[in-house]
């Protein structure tokens, strides 16, 4: 009996051990199967759920805002060329007026961002630009602009900088431009040699250009000046100021090919959201025409562009007088154009603008279809540009032409006898 009990106890003990081992094995298999199922179909956790990225909202753009662009050249205590110079005192007084009138001065790139619909600007804003690259812009204008905290743009013609063909004693050097760049000044292009880009004639070499030569020369003036500035200063250039404001379709096409975002002229106008980027007007400041500044800052006037397309009128069809490209002796010429070629002309819409004078009181003869203006006060400077504006077939149409004032007559009128005027750059 004792042996039988011992045998039974031994068997029970081993059965218990076997059952425990099987339980462990089965439990491990179950856990392994669950682990595999979980690996194939993981249970989402809070950390695994993707958080939606909020879409940035576009800024509210005031499409009714207006912008005025001022153009300056030189800042001199003694004004000898009133068409391109202004005294430091007059310049600072104008900057103070902008402050007093609470007209915000914005940077060029802010303006372009607004026109792209990327950034808002104040309802009434101004842009300051300085042309050519005279050192008075560095020595005189820059300290004033820093005082008021105003951003500004330099339009540089590259051969007018020290070391260039026209970089004389009154020119900035590349080191000064680099200093201004580092301080945040916007630097843009104004051609290479500052010539009338419409004419196939290189005044530097005194060479009349054939069609192929003209194409290459125009590219060097427009795209080449951009490349020079970008290479020497390590900047991106996206604006071009046309020398003298003279441009046509060929010049516009060259600027487009060079990938300029905006092209500026010298024809003062209020700029709007829809103003065409290939002909943006500036109010050019002259010592003897302070009213231009006053007119510019009165935002109640008309604005240009809008969303209305502008169609160019071929100048040749106008029989314009003085003719485009001509040289005249008379500083008070009769300016006229024949609009007979515009069959659907709105007679009341025709008007003339004359550089240095602005909108003039022209007369339109409905019988002859001639619009005319007799200049009464002597024209200043070396050249005069005329802009004809009208509406035809419900569209705005425009024509530009320019004539040169005979150099001897200009110098005799504009400069004191004992002083030789500095050549205009």
C-alpha positions as CSV (number, residue, x, y, z in Angstrom):
1,X,0.0,0.0,0.0
2,X,2.7,2.3,0.9
3,X,4.4,1.7,-2.5
4,X,1.0,2.3,-4.3
5,X,0.4,5.7,-2.6
6,X,3.9,6.8,-3.4
7,X,3.5,5.8,-7.0
8,X,0.1,7.7,-7.3
9,X,1.6,10.9,-5.7
10,X,4.5,10.7,-8.2
11,X,2.1,10.5,-11.2
12,X,0.0,13.5,-9.9
13,X,3.1,15.5,-9.4
14,X,4.2,15.0,-13.0
15,X,0.8,15.6,-14.5
16,X,0.7,18.9,-12.7
17,X,4.1,19.9,-14.0
18,X,3.0,18.9,-17.6
19,X,-0.2,20.9,-17.4
20,X,1.7,24.0,-16.1
21,X,4.2,23.7,-18.9
22,X,1.5,23.3,-21.5
23,X,-0.3,26.4,-20.1
24,X,2.9,28.4,-20.5
25,X,3.5,27.3,-24.0
26,X,-0.2,27.9,-25.1
27,X,-0.1,31.3,-23.4
28,X,3.1,32.3,-25.2
29,X,1.6,31.2,-28.5
30,X,-1.5,33.2,-27.9
31,X,0.5,36.3,-27.0
32,X,2.7,35.8,-30.0
33,X,-0.3,35.5,-32.3
34,X,-1.8,38.7,-30.8
35,X,1.5,40.4,-31.2
36,X,1.6,39.4,-34.9
37,X,-2.0,40.6,-35.4
38,X,-1.2,43.9,-33.7
39,X,1.8,44.3,-35.9
40,X,-0.3,43.8,-39.0
41,X,-3.2,46.0,-37.7
42,X,-1.8,48.4,-35.2
43,X,-4.3,50.1,-32.9
44,X,-4.3,53.9,-33.6
45,X,-2.9,56.0,-30.8
46,X,-3.2,59.7,-30.2
47,X,0.4,60.2,-31.2
48,X,-0.2,58.4,-34.6
49,X,-3.1,60.6,-35.7
50,X,-1.8,63.3,-38.1
51,X,-2.7,66.9,-37.1
52,X,-4.0,68.9,-40.1
53,X,-1.7,71.8,-41.1
54,X,-3.6,75.0,-41.2
55,X,-3.6,76.7,-44.6
56,X,-2.2,80.2,-44.3
57,X,-4.8,82.8,-45.1
58,X,-4.0,85.4,-47.8
59,X,-3.5,89.0,-46.6
60,X,-6.4,91.4,-47.2
61,X,-5.3,93.4,-50.2
62,X,-6.6,96.9,-50.7
63,X,-7.0,97.0,-54.5
64,X,-8.1,100.7,-54.3
65,X,-4.7,101.8,-52.8
66,X,-2.7,104.4,-54.8
67,X,1.0,104.8,-55.0
68,X,3.1,107.8,-56.2
69,X,6.7,107.3,-57.2
70,X,9.2,110.2,-57.0
71,X,12.3,110.4,-59.1
72,X,15.4,112.4,-58.2
73,X,18.8,112.8,-59.7
74,X,21.2,115.2,-57.9
75,X,21.2,117.2,-54.7
76,X,23.2,120.4,-55.0
77,X,23.6,123.5,-52.9
78,X,23.9,125.6,-56.1
79,X,21.4,124.4,-58.8
80,X,22.8,124.8,-62.3
81,X,20.6,122.2,-64.0
82,X,17.1,122.7,-62.6
83,X,15.8,119.8,-64.7
84,X,17.9,117.2,-62.8
85,X,18.9,119.0,-59.6
86,X,17.3,120.0,-56.3
87,X,18.8,121.6,-53.2
88,X,19.3,119.5,-50.1
89,X,17.0,121.9,-48.2
90,X,14.2,121.5,-50.7
91,X,14.6,117.7,-50.7
92,X,14.4,117.5,-46.9
93,X,11.4,119.7,-46.9
94,X,9.6,117.4,-49.3
95,X,10.5,114.4,-47.1
96,X,9.0,116.2,-44.1
97,X,5.9,117.0,-46.0
98,X,5.4,113.2,-46.6
99,X,5.7,112.7,-42.9
100,X,3.4,115.6,-42.0
101,X,0.8,114.4,-44.5
102,X,1.0,110.9,-43.1
103,X,1.9,109.5,-46.5
104,X,3.6,106.1,-45.9
105,X,6.9,105.6,-47.8
106,X,7.2,102.0,-48.8
107,X,10.0,100.0,-50.4
108,X,9.9,99.0,-54.1
109,X,9.7,95.3,-53.3
110,X,6.7,95.9,-51.0
111,X,5.0,97.7,-53.9
112,X,5.7,94.8,-56.3
113,X,4.5,92.2,-53.7
114,X,1.2,94.2,-53.4
115,X,0.8,94.1,-57.2
116,X,1.3,90.4,-57.1
117,X,-1.4,90.1,-54.5
118,X,1.0,88.9,-51.8
119,X,1.1,91.9,-49.4
120,X,-1.0,94.8,-48.3
121,X,0.1,98.4,-48.4
122,X,-1.4,101.6,-47.0
123,X,-4.2,103.3,-49.0
124,X,-1.9,106.2,-49.9
125,X,1.8,105.4,-50.3
126,X,5.0,106.8,-51.9
127,X,8.2,105.3,-53.3
128,X,11.5,107.3,-53.4
129,X,13.8,106.6,-56.3
130,X,17.1,108.3,-57.2
131,X,18.5,107.9,-60.8
132,X,22.0,107.5,-62.3
133,X,24.4,107.1,-59.4
134,X,25.7,110.5,-58.5
135,X,27.6,110.6,-55.2
136,X,25.2,113.3,-53.9
137,X,22.7,110.5,-53.5
138,X,25.2,108.8,-51.1
139,X,26.4,111.9,-49.4
140,X,23.3,114.1,-49.2
141,X,20.1,112.2,-49.9
142,X,20.9,109.0,-47.9
143,X,21.4,110.8,-44.6
144,X,18.1,112.6,-45.0
145,X,16.3,109.4,-45.9
146,X,17.9,107.6,-42.9
147,X,16.7,110.4,-40.6
148,X,13.1,109.8,-41.7
149,X,13.4,106.1,-41.8
150,X,12.4,106.0,-45.5
151,X,13.4,103.1,-47.8
152,X,14.4,104.0,-51.3
153,X,15.6,102.6,-54.7
154,X,18.6,103.6,-56.7
155,X,18.3,103.3,-60.5
156,X,21.9,102.9,-61.7
157,X,23.3,103.1,-65.2
158,X,26.4,101.0,-64.9
159,X,28.9,103.0,-67.1
160,X,28.1,106.0,-64.9
161,X,29.8,104.5,-61.8
162,X,33.4,105.2,-61.1
163,X,35.6,103.2,-63.5
164,X,32.9,103.3,-66.2
165,X,32.9,105.3,-69.4
166,X,31.0,108.2,-67.7
167,X,32.1,107.7,-64.1
168,X,33.5,111.1,-63.5
169,X,34.3,112.9,-60.2
170,X,30.6,113.3,-59.3
171,X,29.9,109.5,-59.5
172,X,29.5,107.0,-56.8
173,X,31.9,104.0,-56.7
174,X,31.1,100.3,-56.3
175,X,32.2,100.3,-52.7
176,X,29.6,103.0,-51.8
177,X,26.9,101.0,-53.7
178,X,27.9,97.9,-51.7
179,X,27.6,99.8,-48.5
180,X,24.2,101.0,-49.4
181,X,23.2,97.5,-50.4
182,X,24.3,96.2,-47.0
183,X,22.1,98.8,-45.3
184,X,19.0,97.6,-47.2
185,X,18.9,100.1,-50.1
186,X,17.2,98.6,-53.2
187,X,19.4,98.8,-56.3
188,X,18.0,98.5,-59.8
189,X,19.0,99.0,-63.4
190,X,18.9,102.2,-65.6
191,X,20.7,100.8,-68.7
192,X,24.5,100.7,-69.4
193,X,25.2,104.0,-71.1
194,X,22.0,106.0,-70.6
195,X,21.0,106.6,-74.2
196,X,17.7,106.8,-76.1
197,X,17.1,103.0,-76.4
198,X,14.6,103.5,-79.3
199,X,17.2,104.8,-81.7
200,X,19.6,102.4,-83.6
201,X,22.5,104.8,-83.0
202,X,25.2,104.4,-80.4
203,X,26.3,107.9,-79.3
204,X,29.3,106.5,-77.4
205,X,30.9,105.0,-80.6
206,X,29.1,107.5,-82.9
207,X,28.0,104.4,-84.9
208,X,24.6,103.9,-86.7
209,X,23.5,100.4,-86.0
210,X,22.2,97.9,-88.5
211,X,19.2,95.7,-87.4
212,X,21.4,92.9,-86.0
213,X,23.8,95.4,-84.3
214,X,20.8,97.2,-82.8
215,X,19.4,94.0,-81.3
216,X,22.7,93.1,-79.7
217,X,23.2,96.7,-78.5
218,X,19.8,96.9,-77.0
219,X,20.3,93.7,-75.2
220,X,23.6,94.9,-73.7
221,X,21.9,98.1,-72.5
222,X,18.8,96.4,-70.9
223,X,19.9,92.9,-70.0
224,X,23.6,93.6,-69.7
225,X,23.2,96.4,-67.1
226,X,21.1,94.0,-65.0
227,X,23.8,91.3,-65.3
228,X,26.6,93.7,-64.3
229,X,24.7,94.9,-61.2
230,X,23.9,91.4,-60.1
231,X,27.4,90.1,-60.6
232,X,29.2,93.1,-59.0
233,X,26.9,93.4,-56.0
234,X,25.5,89.9,-55.6
235,X,21.9,91.1,-55.8
236,X,18.7,90.3,-57.7
237,X,17.6,93.1,-60.1
238,X,13.9,93.1,-61.1
239,X,13.2,96.7,-62.1
240,X,14.3,98.9,-65.0
241,X,14.0,102.7,-65.3
242,X,14.0,103.7,-69.0
243,X,16.5,106.5,-69.7
244,X,14.7,109.8,-70.3
245,X,11.4,107.8,-70.3
246,X,11.9,107.0,-74.0
247,X,10.5,103.6,-74.8
248,X,8.6,101.7,-77.5
249,X,7.5,98.1,-78.1
250,X,11.1,97.0,-78.9
251,X,12.3,98.4,-75.5
252,X,9.4,96.8,-73.7
253,X,10.2,93.5,-75.4
254,X,13.9,93.7,-74.4
255,X,12.9,94.3,-70.8
256,X,10.5,91.4,-70.8
257,X,13.2,89.2,-72.3
258,X,15.6,90.3,-69.6
259,X,12.9,89.2,-67.0
260,X,12.3,92.6,-65.4
261,X,9.2,92.5,-63.3
262,X,8.6,96.3,-63.7
263,X,9.6,99.1,-66.1
264,X,9.5,102.7,-64.9
265,X,9.2,105.9,-67.0
266,X,9.2,109.6,-66.2
267,X,5.5,110.3,-66.7
268,X,4.0,111.2,-63.4
269,X,0.8,109.4,-62.5
270,X,-0.9,107.7,-59.6
271,X,-0.3,104.0,-59.7
272,X,-3.0,101.5,-59.0
273,X,-3.3,97.8,-58.5
274,X,-4.0,97.3,-62.2
275,X,-1.4,99.7,-63.6
276,X,0.6,98.0,-66.3
277,X,4.0,96.9,-65.0
278,X,5.7,97.7,-68.3
279,X,5.1,101.5,-68.1
280,X,4.9,102.7,-64.5
281,X,5.1,106.5,-64.2
282,X,7.2,108.5,-61.8
283,X,7.0,112.2,-60.8
284,X,10.4,113.6,-61.6
285,X,11.5,116.3,-59.2
286,X,13.0,119.5,-60.6
287,X,14.2,122.5,-58.8
288,X,12.1,125.0,-60.7
289,X,8.8,123.0,-60.6
290,X,7.8,122.5,-57.0
291,X,4.2,122.2,-58.0
292,X,4.9,118.7,-59.4
293,X,5.4,117.5,-55.8
294,X,2.3,119.3,-54.6
295,X,0.2,117.7,-57.3
296,X,1.7,114.3,-56.6
297,X,0.8,114.2,-52.9
298,X,-2.8,115.4,-53.6
299,X,-4.3,111.9,-53.9
300,X,-7.6,113.4,-55.1
301,X,-6.3,113.5,-58.7
302,X,-6.8,110.9,-61.4
303,X,-4.9,107.6,-61.3
304,X,-3.4,105.7,-64.1
305,X,-3.9,102.2,-65.4
306,X,-6.6,100.5,-63.3
307,X,-7.6,97.4,-65.1
308,X,-8.1,99.2,-68.4
309,X,-5.8,98.0,-71.2
310,X,-3.8,100.6,-73.1
311,X,-3.3,100.3,-76.8
312,X,-0.3,102.0,-78.4
313,X,-0.9,104.2,-81.4
314,X,1.8,104.1,-84.1
315,X,3.5,107.5,-84.0
316,X,3.9,107.6,-87.7
317,X,0.1,107.6,-88.2
318,X,-0.3,110.9,-86.2
319,X,1.8,113.2,-88.4
320,X,3.1,114.6,-85.1
321,X,4.8,118.0,-85.0
322,X,7.5,118.4,-84.0
323,X,8.2,115.0,-85.5
324,X,9.5,112.1,-83.4
325,X,13.3,112.3,-83.3
326,X,13.5,115.8,-84.8
327,X,15.7,118.7,-83.6
328,X,14.0,122.0,-83.1
329,X,15.4,125.5,-82.5
330,X,12.2,127.0,-80.9
331,X,11.8,126.4,-77.2
332,X,8.1,127.3,-77.4
333,X,7.0,125.1,-80.3
334,X,3.5,124.3,-81.5
335,X,2.8,120.7,-80.6
336,X,0.1,118.9,-82.6
337,X,-1.1,115.5,-83.9
338,X,-3.6,114.3,-86.4
339,X,-6.2,111.9,-84.9
340,X,-8.0,111.3,-88.2
341,X,-6.8,107.7,-88.2
342,X,-8.8,106.8,-85.1
343,X,-12.2,106.1,-86.6
344,X,-14.0,105.6,-83.2
345,X,-12.3,108.4,-81.4
346,X,-14.1,109.9,-78.4
347,X,-13.2,113.6,-79.1
348,X,-13.7,114.8,-75.5
349,X,-11.1,112.2,-74.3
350,X,-8.1,113.5,-76.2
351,X,-5.4,115.2,-74.2
352,X,-1.7,116.0,-74.3
353,X,1.0,115.7,-71.6
354,X,4.4,117.4,-72.1
355,X,7.4,116.5,-70.1
356,X,8.2,119.2,-67.6
357,X,4.8,120.7,-67.9
358,X,2.4,117.8,-67.2
359,X,-1.2,117.9,-68.6
360,X,-1.5,121.0,-70.9
361,X,-4.6,122.9,-72.0
362,X,-4.7,121.4,-75.6
363,X,-7.3,122.2,-78.2
364,X,-9.1,119.7,-80.5
365,X,-10.5,120.7,-83.8
366,X,-13.4,118.2,-84.7
367,X,-13.2,119.1,-88.4
368,X,-9.5,118.5,-89.0
369,X,-9.2,116.0,-86.1
370,X,-6.0,117.8,-85.0
371,X,-5.1,118.2,-81.3
372,X,-2.7,121.0,-80.6
373,X,-1.0,122.9,-77.9
374,X,1.1,126.1,-78.3
375,X,3.9,126.0,-75.7
376,X,4.0,129.4,-73.9
377,X,6.8,128.9,-71.3
378,X,10.2,127.9,-72.6
379,X,10.9,124.2,-72.4
380,X,14.0,123.2,-70.3
381,X,16.6,120.6,-70.8
382,X,17.9,118.8,-73.9
383,X,14.7,117.0,-75.0
384,X,10.9,117.0,-74.7
385,X,8.6,114.1,-74.7
386,X,4.9,114.3,-75.6
387,X,2.2,111.8,-74.5
388,X,-1.1,111.7,-76.3
389,X,-4.0,110.0,-74.5
390,X,-7.5,109.3,-75.8
391,X,-10.3,106.8,-75.9
392,X,-11.2,104.9,-79.1
393,X,-13.8,102.2,-79.3
394,X,-14.1,102.2,-75.5
395,X,-10.4,101.5,-75.1
396,X,-7.7,103.8,-73.8
397,X,-5.1,104.5,-76.5
398,X,-1.8,106.2,-76.1
399,X,1.2,107.5,-78.2
400,X,4.6,108.8,-77.2
401,X,7.0,110.8,-79.2
402,X,10.0,113.0,-78.4
403,X,12.1,115.7,-80.0
404,X,15.4,117.3,-79.2
405,X,15.9,120.9,-78.3
406,X,18.9,122.4,-80.2
407,X,21.9,122.2,-77.8
408,X,23.1,125.7,-78.4
409,X,19.7,127.2,-77.7
410,X,19.3,125.1,-74.6
411,X,22.7,126.0,-73.1
412,X,22.2,129.7,-73.8
413,X,18.8,129.7,-72.1
414,X,19.4,127.3,-69.2
415,X,23.0,128.1,-68.1
416,X,24.5,131.4,-66.8
417,X,27.0,132.7,-69.4
418,X,30.0,132.2,-67.1
419,X,29.1,128.7,-66.2
420,X,29.4,125.6,-68.3
421,X,26.6,123.2,-67.4
422,X,27.5,119.7,-66.4
423,X,26.5,117.2,-69.1
424,X,23.3,115.3,-68.2
425,X,23.9,111.7,-67.4
